[in-house]
Amino acid sequence: MAERKTFPLRMDPALFAALQRWADDELRSLNGQIEYVLRDALRRAGRLAPRDLPPDGERPANTP
């Protein structure tokens, strides 16, 4: 598995709350939801090839 990078992220409290509600609705962690949104945006912008990610934008089932 590729190494995962960590970094602090500051955001507006309203944005944080909206992302947390969305993550809760989709049964994801907040971190997982942020990754999902970023991957989707990159894919739509043509910045990330679809072959570089699983079709649903999630990590493969066999990874933690």
PyMOL Python script that loads the backbone (N, CA, C, O; Angstrom):
from pymol import cmd

cmd.read_pdbstr("""\
ATOM      1  N   MET A   1       0.844  -1.180   0.000  1.00  0.00           N
ATOM      2  CA  MET A   1       0.000   0.000   0.000  1.00  0.00           C
ATOM      3  C   MET A   1       0.884   1.237   0.000  1.00  0.00           C
ATOM      4  O   MET A   1       1.913   1.264   0.676  1.00  0.00           O
ATOM      5  N   ALA A   2       0.498   2.248  -0.742  1.00  0.00           N
ATOM      6  CA  ALA A   2       1.244   3.490  -0.798  1.00  0.00           C
ATOM      7  C   ALA A   2       1.156   4.221   0.535  1.00  0.00           C
ATOM      8  O   ALA A   2       0.156   4.134   1.247  1.00  0.00           O
ATOM      9  N   GLU A   3       2.205   4.928   0.848  1.00  0.00           N
ATOM     10  CA  GLU A   3       2.227   5.707   2.076  1.00  0.00           C
ATOM     11  C   GLU A   3       1.175   6.811   2.002  1.00  0.00           C
ATOM     12  O   GLU A   3       1.000   7.446   0.962  1.00  0.00           O
ATOM     13  N   ARG A   4       0.485   7.030   3.106  1.00  0.00           N
ATOM     14  CA  ARG A   4      -0.517   8.085   3.162  1.00  0.00           C
ATOM     15  C   ARG A   4       0.102   9.294   3.821  1.00  0.00           C
ATOM     16  O   ARG A   4       0.791   9.163   4.832  1.00  0.00           O
ATOM     17  N   LYS A   5      -0.127  10.456   3.274  1.00  0.00           N
ATOM     18  CA  LYS A   5       0.418  11.709   3.785  1.00  0.00           C
ATOM     19  C   LYS A   5      -0.561  12.320   4.781  1.00  0.00           C
ATOM     20  O   LYS A   5      -1.776  12.182   4.640  1.00  0.00           O
ATOM     21  N   THR A   6      -0.025  12.986   5.772  1.00  0.00           N
ATOM     22  CA  THR A   6      -0.853  13.711   6.728  1.00  0.00           C
ATOM     23  C   THR A   6      -0.431  15.175   6.731  1.00  0.00           C
ATOM     24  O   THR A   6       0.740  15.497   6.527  1.00  0.00           O
ATOM     25  N   PHE A   7      -1.401  16.058   6.966  1.00  0.00           N
ATOM     26  CA  PHE A   7      -1.117  17.483   7.078  1.00  0.00           C
ATOM     27  C   PHE A   7      -2.289  18.159   7.785  1.00  0.00           C
ATOM     28  O   PHE A   7      -3.425  17.691   7.703  1.00  0.00           O
ATOM     29  N   PRO A   8      -2.010  19.253   8.476  1.00  0.00           N
ATOM     30  CA  PRO A   8      -3.103  19.971   9.137  1.00  0.00           C
ATOM     31  C   PRO A   8      -3.945  20.708   8.093  1.00  0.00           C
ATOM     32  O   PRO A   8      -3.424  21.201   7.093  1.00  0.00           O
ATOM     33  N   LEU A   9      -5.209  20.771   8.335  1.00  0.00           N
ATOM     34  CA  LEU A   9      -6.120  21.448   7.414  1.00  0.00           C
ATOM     35  C   LEU A   9      -7.009  22.389   8.218  1.00  0.00           C
ATOM     36  O   LEU A   9      -7.739  21.958   9.110  1.00  0.00           O
ATOM     37  N   ARG A  10      -6.941  23.660   7.896  1.00  0.00           N
ATOM     38  CA  ARG A  10      -7.797  24.644   8.550  1.00  0.00           C
ATOM     39  C   ARG A  10      -8.941  24.969   7.615  1.00  0.00           C
ATOM     40  O   ARG A  10      -8.742  25.148   6.414  1.00  0.00           O
ATOM     41  N   MET A  11     -10.149  25.046   8.172  1.00  0.00           N
ATOM     42  CA  MET A  11     -11.295  25.407   7.346  1.00  0.00           C
ATOM     43  C   MET A  11     -12.329  26.139   8.188  1.00  0.00           C
ATOM     44  O   MET A  11     -12.314  26.077   9.418  1.00  0.00           O
ATOM     45  N   ASP A  12     -13.202  26.815   7.514  1.00  0.00           N
ATOM     46  CA  ASP A  12     -14.296  27.533   8.147  1.00  0.00           C
ATOM     47  C   ASP A  12     -15.162  26.551   8.929  1.00  0.00           C
ATOM     48  O   ASP A  12     -15.451  25.463   8.430  1.00  0.00           O
ATOM     49  N   PRO A  13     -15.581  26.907  10.136  1.00  0.00           N
ATOM     50  CA  PRO A  13     -16.409  25.999  10.935  1.00  0.00           C
ATOM     51  C   PRO A  13     -17.709  25.568  10.241  1.00  0.00           C
ATOM     52  O   PRO A  13     -18.153  24.434  10.420  1.00  0.00           O
ATOM     53  N   ALA A  14     -18.318  26.457   9.456  1.00  0.00           N
ATOM     54  CA  ALA A  14     -19.550  26.090   8.749  1.00  0.00           C
ATOM     55  C   ALA A  14     -19.268  25.037   7.681  1.00  0.00           C
ATOM     56  O   ALA A  14     -20.065  24.120   7.483  1.00  0.00           O
ATOM     57  N   LEU A  15     -18.139  25.167   6.996  1.00  0.00           N
ATOM     58  CA  LEU A  15     -17.756  24.177   5.996  1.00  0.00           C
ATOM     59  C   LEU A  15     -17.476  22.837   6.663  1.00  0.00           C
ATOM     60  O   LEU A  15     -17.885  21.787   6.167  1.00  0.00           O
ATOM     61  N   PHE A  16     -16.778  22.882   7.788  1.00  0.00           N
ATOM     62  CA  PHE A  16     -16.488  21.671   8.549  1.00  0.00           C
ATOM     63  C   PHE A  16     -17.783  20.971   8.947  1.00  0.00           C
ATOM     64  O   PHE A  16     -17.917  19.759   8.773  1.00  0.00           O
ATOM     65  N   ALA A  17     -18.730  21.728   9.479  1.00  0.00           N
ATOM     66  CA  ALA A  17     -20.001  21.144   9.918  1.00  0.00           C
ATOM     67  C   ALA A  17     -20.775  20.543   8.751  1.00  0.00           C
ATOM     68  O   ALA A  17     -21.359  19.467   8.884  1.00  0.00           O
ATOM     69  N   ALA A  18     -20.783  21.227   7.611  1.00  0.00           N
ATOM     70  CA  ALA A  18     -21.496  20.713   6.438  1.00  0.00           C
ATOM     71  C   ALA A  18     -20.854  19.419   5.941  1.00  0.00           C
ATOM     72  O   ALA A  18     -21.555  18.471   5.585  1.00  0.00           O
ATOM     73  N   LEU A  19     -19.531  19.382   5.916  1.00  0.00           N
ATOM     74  CA  LEU A  19     -18.837  18.160   5.500  1.00  0.00           C
ATOM     75  C   LEU A  19     -19.093  17.018   6.478  1.00  0.00           C
ATOM     76  O   LEU A  19     -19.260  15.871   6.064  1.00  0.00           O
ATOM     77  N   GLN A  20     -19.123  17.323   7.761  1.00  0.00           N
ATOM     78  CA  GLN A  20     -19.379  16.283   8.758  1.00  0.00           C
ATOM     79  C   GLN A  20     -20.782  15.705   8.607  1.00  0.00           C
ATOM     80  O   GLN A  20     -20.970  14.492   8.705  1.00  0.00           O
ATOM     81  N   ARG A  21     -21.772  16.575   8.368  1.00  0.00           N
ATOM     82  CA  ARG A  21     -23.152  16.087   8.157  1.00  0.00           C
ATOM     83  C   ARG A  21     -23.222  15.203   6.921  1.00  0.00           C
ATOM     84  O   ARG A  21     -23.870  14.157   6.935  1.00  0.00           O
ATOM     85  N   TRP A  22     -22.554  15.626   5.851  1.00  0.00           N
ATOM     86  CA  TRP A  22     -22.541  14.847   4.606  1.00  0.00           C
ATOM     87  C   TRP A  22     -21.876  13.499   4.845  1.00  0.00           C
ATOM     88  O   TRP A  22     -22.385  12.469   4.405  1.00  0.00           O
ATOM     89  N   ALA A  23     -20.755  13.499   5.531  1.00  0.00           N
ATOM     90  CA  ALA A  23     -20.063  12.244   5.841  1.00  0.00           C
ATOM     91  C   ALA A  23     -20.957  11.325   6.665  1.00  0.00           C
ATOM     92  O   ALA A  23     -21.035  10.126   6.394  1.00  0.00           O
ATOM     93  N   ASP A  24     -21.629  11.879   7.666  1.00  0.00           N
ATOM     94  CA  ASP A  24     -22.540  11.085   8.497  1.00  0.00           C
ATOM     95  C   ASP A  24     -23.654  10.472   7.650  1.00  0.00           C
ATOM     96  O   ASP A  24     -23.997   9.302   7.820  1.00  0.00           O
ATOM     97  N   ASP A  25     -24.215  11.264   6.739  1.00  0.00           N
ATOM     98  CA  ASP A  25     -25.293  10.776   5.872  1.00  0.00           C
ATOM     99  C   ASP A  25     -24.834   9.610   4.995  1.00  0.00           C
ATOM    100  O   ASP A  25     -25.619   8.711   4.695  1.00  0.00           O
ATOM    101  N   GLU A  26     -23.572   9.624   4.587  1.00  0.00           N
ATOM    102  CA  GLU A  26     -23.050   8.590   3.692  1.00  0.00           C
ATOM    103  C   GLU A  26     -22.235   7.528   4.423  1.00  0.00           C
ATOM    104  O   GLU A  26     -21.558   6.711   3.798  1.00  0.00           O
ATOM    105  N   LEU A  27     -22.306   7.550   5.754  1.00  0.00           N
ATOM    106  CA  LEU A  27     -21.627   6.570   6.606  1.00  0.00           C
ATOM    107  C   LEU A  27     -20.123   6.507   6.339  1.00  0.00           C
ATOM    108  O   LEU A  27     -19.530   5.431   6.273  1.00  0.00           O
ATOM    109  N   ARG A  28     -19.526   7.686   6.189  1.00  0.00           N
ATOM    110  CA  ARG A  28     -18.083   7.795   6.003  1.00  0.00           C
ATOM    111  C   ARG A  28     -17.501   8.593   7.164  1.00  0.00           C
ATOM    112  O   ARG A  28     -18.216   9.326   7.847  1.00  0.00           O
ATOM    113  N   SER A  29     -16.203   8.445   7.379  1.00  0.00           N
ATOM    114  CA  SER A  29     -15.507   9.335   8.304  1.00  0.00           C
ATOM    115  C   SER A  29     -15.373  10.695   7.619  1.00  0.00           C
ATOM    116  O   SER A  29     -15.492  10.800   6.398  1.00  0.00           O
ATOM    117  N   LEU A  30     -15.129  11.712   8.401  1.00  0.00           N
ATOM    118  CA  LEU A  30     -14.922  13.034   7.811  1.00  0.00           C
ATOM    119  C   LEU A  30     -13.719  12.998   6.870  1.00  0.00           C
ATOM    120  O   LEU A  30     -13.778  13.557   5.776  1.00  0.00           O
ATOM    121  N   ASN A  31     -12.637  12.350   7.280  1.00  0.00           N
ATOM    122  CA  ASN A  31     -11.458  12.240   6.429  1.00  0.00           C
ATOM    123  C   ASN A  31     -11.807  11.520   5.123  1.00  0.00           C
ATOM    124  O   ASN A  31     -11.404  11.959   4.046  1.00  0.00           O
ATOM    125  N   GLY A  32     -12.545  10.429   5.217  1.00  0.00           N
ATOM    126  CA  GLY A  32     -12.945   9.694   4.023  1.00  0.00           C
ATOM    127  C   GLY A  32     -13.800  10.534   3.095  1.00  0.00           C
ATOM    128  O   GLY A  32     -13.670  10.447   1.874  1.00  0.00           O
ATOM    129  N   GLN A  33     -14.675  11.350   3.671  1.00  0.00           N
ATOM    130  CA  GLN A  33     -15.539  12.211   2.857  1.00  0.00           C
ATOM    131  C   GLN A  33     -14.714  13.278   2.137  1.00  0.00           C
ATOM    132  O   GLN A  33     -14.945  13.557   0.961  1.00  0.00           O
ATOM    133  N   ILE A  34     -13.763  13.866   2.836  1.00  0.00           N
ATOM    134  CA  ILE A  34     -12.908  14.877   2.212  1.00  0.00           C
ATOM    135  C   ILE A  34     -12.117  14.257   1.067  1.00  0.00           C
ATOM    136  O   ILE A  34     -12.011  14.859  -0.001  1.00  0.00           O
ATOM    137  N   GLU A  35     -11.560  13.063   1.268  1.00  0.00           N
ATOM    138  CA  GLU A  35     -10.838  12.378   0.192  1.00  0.00           C
ATOM    139  C   GLU A  35     -11.767  12.090  -0.991  1.00  0.00           C
ATOM    140  O   GLU A  35     -11.382  12.278  -2.145  1.00  0.00           O
ATOM    141  N   TYR A  36     -12.983  11.639  -0.705  1.00  0.00           N
ATOM    142  CA  TYR A  36     -13.954  11.342  -1.757  1.00  0.00           C
ATOM    143  C   TYR A  36     -14.243  12.596  -2.589  1.00  0.00           C
ATOM    144  O   TYR A  36     -14.232  12.546  -3.819  1.00  0.00           O
ATOM    145  N   VAL A  37     -14.498  13.709  -1.917  1.00  0.00           N
ATOM    146  CA  VAL A  37     -14.817  14.963  -2.613  1.00  0.00           C
ATOM    147  C   VAL A  37     -13.623  15.431  -3.451  1.00  0.00           C
ATOM    148  O   VAL A  37     -13.791  15.857  -4.594  1.00  0.00           O
ATOM    149  N   LEU A  38     -12.427  15.351  -2.881  1.00  0.00           N
ATOM    150  CA  LEU A  38     -11.240  15.775  -3.621  1.00  0.00           C
ATOM    151  C   LEU A  38     -10.978  14.893  -4.836  1.00  0.00           C
ATOM    152  O   LEU A  38     -10.672  15.402  -5.915  1.00  0.00           O
ATOM    153  N   ARG A  39     -11.094  13.572  -4.672  1.00  0.00           N
ATOM    154  CA  ARG A  39     -10.893  12.662  -5.817  1.00  0.00           C
ATOM    155  C   ARG A  39     -11.905  12.945  -6.918  1.00  0.00           C
ATOM    156  O   ARG A  39     -11.553  12.987  -8.096  1.00  0.00           O
ATOM    157  N   ASP A  40     -13.164  13.140  -6.532  1.00  0.00           N
ATOM    158  CA  ASP A  40     -14.207  13.413  -7.515  1.00  0.00           C
ATOM    159  C   ASP A  40     -13.916  14.716  -8.258  1.00  0.00           C
ATOM    160  O   ASP A  40     -14.061  14.778  -9.479  1.00  0.00           O
ATOM    161  N   ALA A  41     -13.508  15.750  -7.532  1.00  0.00           N
ATOM    162  CA  ALA A  41     -13.188  17.030  -8.171  1.00  0.00           C
ATOM    163  C   ALA A  41     -11.997  16.890  -9.115  1.00  0.00           C
ATOM    164  O   ALA A  41     -12.013  17.440 -10.216  1.00  0.00           O
ATOM    165  N   LEU A  42     -10.973  16.164  -8.699  1.00  0.00           N
ATOM    166  CA  LEU A  42      -9.808  15.951  -9.561  1.00  0.00           C
ATOM    167  C   LEU A  42     -10.168  15.177 -10.820  1.00  0.00           C
ATOM    168  O   LEU A  42      -9.710  15.504 -11.914  1.00  0.00           O
ATOM    169  N   ARG A  43     -10.988  14.154 -10.657  1.00  0.00           N
ATOM    170  CA  ARG A  43     -11.406  13.353 -11.808  1.00  0.00           C
ATOM    171  C   ARG A  43     -12.215  14.209 -12.780  1.00  0.00           C
ATOM    172  O   ARG A  43     -11.981  14.160 -13.988  1.00  0.00           O
ATOM    173  N   ARG A  44     -13.163  14.991 -12.266  1.00  0.00           N
ATOM    174  CA  ARG A  44     -14.007  15.833 -13.124  1.00  0.00           C
ATOM    175  C   ARG A  44     -13.207  16.913 -13.848  1.00  0.00           C
ATOM    176  O   ARG A  44     -13.545  17.296 -14.968  1.00  0.00           O
ATOM    177  N   ALA A  45     -12.151  17.400 -13.207  1.00  0.00           N
ATOM    178  CA  ALA A  45     -11.312  18.440 -13.799  1.00  0.00           C
ATOM    179  C   ALA A  45     -10.270  17.873 -14.761  1.00  0.00           C
ATOM    180  O   ALA A  45      -9.518  18.619 -15.388  1.00  0.00           O
ATOM    181  N   GLY A  46     -10.236  16.533 -14.871  1.00  0.00           N
ATOM    182  CA  GLY A  46      -9.268  15.910 -15.754  1.00  0.00           C
ATOM    183  C   GLY A  46      -7.859  15.910 -15.190  1.00  0.00           C
ATOM    184  O   GLY A  46      -6.889  15.762 -15.932  1.00  0.00           O
ATOM    185  N   ARG A  47      -7.745  16.073 -13.892  1.00  0.00           N
ATOM    186  CA  ARG A  47      -6.432  16.123 -13.241  1.00  0.00           C
ATOM    187  C   ARG A  47      -5.989  14.765 -12.714  1.00  0.00           C
ATOM    188  O   ARG A  47      -4.845  14.606 -12.289  1.00  0.00           O
ATOM    189  N   LEU A  48      -6.883  13.790 -12.739  1.00  0.00           N
ATOM    190  CA  LEU A  48      -6.579  12.462 -12.230  1.00  0.00           C
ATOM    191  C   LEU A  48      -7.245  11.457 -13.152  1.00  0.00           C
ATOM    192  O   LEU A  48      -8.461  11.487 -13.343  1.00  0.00           O
ATOM    193  N   ALA A  49      -6.452  10.577 -13.716  1.00  0.00           N
ATOM    194  CA  ALA A  49      -6.995   9.590 -14.647  1.00  0.00           C
ATOM    195  C   ALA A  49      -7.909   8.618 -13.906  1.00  0.00           C
ATOM    196  O   ALA A  49      -7.572   8.197 -12.799  1.00  0.00           O
ATOM    197  N   PRO A  50      -9.055   8.247 -14.480  1.00  0.00           N
ATOM    198  CA  PRO A  50      -9.967   7.312 -13.830  1.00  0.00           C
ATOM    199  C   PRO A  50      -9.292   5.985 -13.480  1.00  0.00           C
ATOM    200  O   PRO A  50      -9.675   5.348 -12.499  1.00  0.00           O
ATOM    201  N   ARG A  51      -8.309   5.562 -14.249  1.00  0.00           N
ATOM    202  CA  ARG A  51      -7.638   4.296 -13.973  1.00  0.00           C
ATOM    203  C   ARG A  51      -6.802   4.358 -12.705  1.00  0.00           C
ATOM    204  O   ARG A  51      -6.413   3.316 -12.177  1.00  0.00           O
ATOM    205  N   ASP A  52      -6.514   5.561 -12.200  1.00  0.00           N
ATOM    206  CA  ASP A  52      -5.708   5.708 -10.997  1.00  0.00           C
ATOM    207  C   ASP A  52      -6.498   5.452  -9.716  1.00  0.00           C
ATOM    208  O   ASP A  52      -5.907   5.340  -8.642  1.00  0.00           O
ATOM    209  N   LEU A  53      -7.812   5.359  -9.811  1.00  0.00           N
ATOM    210  CA  LEU A  53      -8.660   5.167  -8.643  1.00  0.00           C
ATOM    211  C   LEU A  53      -9.698   4.091  -8.893  1.00  0.00           C
ATOM    212  O   LEU A  53     -10.068   3.839 -10.040  1.00  0.00           O
ATOM    213  N   PRO A  54     -10.169   3.456  -7.835  1.00  0.00           N
ATOM    214  CA  PRO A  54     -11.287   2.530  -7.988  1.00  0.00           C
ATOM    215  C   PRO A  54     -12.499   3.286  -8.546  1.00  0.00           C
ATOM    216  O   PRO A  54     -12.596   4.498  -8.353  1.00  0.00           O
ATOM    217  N   PRO A  55     -13.418   2.611  -9.226  1.00  0.00           N
ATOM    218  CA  PRO A  55     -14.544   3.272  -9.887  1.00  0.00           C
ATOM    219  C   PRO A  55     -15.414   4.113  -8.968  1.00  0.00           C
ATOM    220  O   PRO A  55     -15.922   5.151  -9.391  1.00  0.00           O
ATOM    221  N   ASP A  56     -15.601   3.693  -7.726  1.00  0.00           N
ATOM    222  CA  ASP A  56     -16.478   4.458  -6.840  1.00  0.00           C
ATOM    223  C   ASP A  56     -15.748   5.542  -6.055  1.00  0.00           C
ATOM    224  O   ASP A  56     -16.359   6.218  -5.227  1.00  0.00           O
ATOM    225  N   GLY A  57     -14.452   5.718  -6.303  1.00  0.00           N
ATOM    226  CA  GLY A  57     -13.693   6.751  -5.625  1.00  0.00           C
ATOM    227  C   GLY A  57     -13.234   6.357  -4.237  1.00  0.00           C
ATOM    228  O   GLY A  57     -12.610   7.157  -3.540  1.00  0.00           O
ATOM    229  N   GLU A  58     -13.533   5.142  -3.829  1.00  0.00           N
ATOM    230  CA  GLU A  58     -13.131   4.670  -2.511  1.00  0.00           C
ATOM    231  C   GLU A  58     -11.842   3.876  -2.599  1.00  0.00           C
ATOM    232  O   GLU A  58     -11.438   3.442  -3.678  1.00  0.00           O
ATOM    233  N   ARG A  59     -11.202   3.689  -1.456  1.00  0.00           N
ATOM    234  CA  ARG A  59     -10.027   2.839  -1.410  1.00  0.00           C
ATOM    235  C   ARG A  59     -10.474   1.392  -1.592  1.00  0.00           C
ATOM    236  O   ARG A  59     -11.606   1.059  -1.242  1.00  0.00           O
ATOM    237  N   PRO A  60      -9.635   0.540  -2.120  1.00  0.00           N
ATOM    238  CA  PRO A  60      -9.991  -0.861  -2.258  1.00  0.00           C
ATOM    239  C   PRO A  60     -10.362  -1.471  -0.910  1.00  0.00           C
ATOM    240  O   PRO A  60      -9.856  -1.046   0.128  1.00  0.00           O
ATOM    241  N   ALA A  61     -11.232  -2.452  -0.928  1.00  0.00           N
ATOM    242  CA  ALA A  61     -11.760  -3.059   0.297  1.00  0.00           C
ATOM    243  C   ALA A  61     -10.681  -3.687   1.154  1.00  0.00           C
ATOM    244  O   ALA A  61     -10.848  -3.764   2.371  1.00  0.00           O
ATOM    245  N   ASN A  62      -9.585  -4.139   0.575  1.00  0.00           N
ATOM    246  CA  ASN A  62      -8.555  -4.815   1.350  1.00  0.00           C
ATOM    247  C   ASN A  62      -7.553  -3.868   1.981  1.00  0.00           C
ATOM    248  O   ASN A  62      -6.552  -4.326   2.533  1.00  0.00           O
ATOM    249  N   THR A  63      -7.785  -2.558   1.919  1.00  0.00           N
ATOM    250  CA  THR A  63      -6.886  -1.602   2.571  1.00  0.00           C
ATOM    251  C   THR A  63      -7.575  -1.026   3.787  1.00  0.00           C
ATOM    252  O   THR A  63      -8.796  -0.871   3.790  1.00  0.00           O
ATOM    253  N   PRO A  64      -6.811  -0.704   4.824  1.00  0.00           N
ATOM    254  CA  PRO A  64      -7.403  -0.167   6.044  1.00  0.00           C
ATOM    255  C   PRO A  64      -7.935   1.224   5.879  1.00  0.00           C
ATOM    256  O   PRO A  64      -8.463   1.800   6.830  1.00  0.00           O
TER     257      PRO A  64
END
""", "prot")
cmd.dss("prot")
cmd.show_as("cartoon", "prot")
cmd.util.cbc("prot")
cmd.orient("prot")
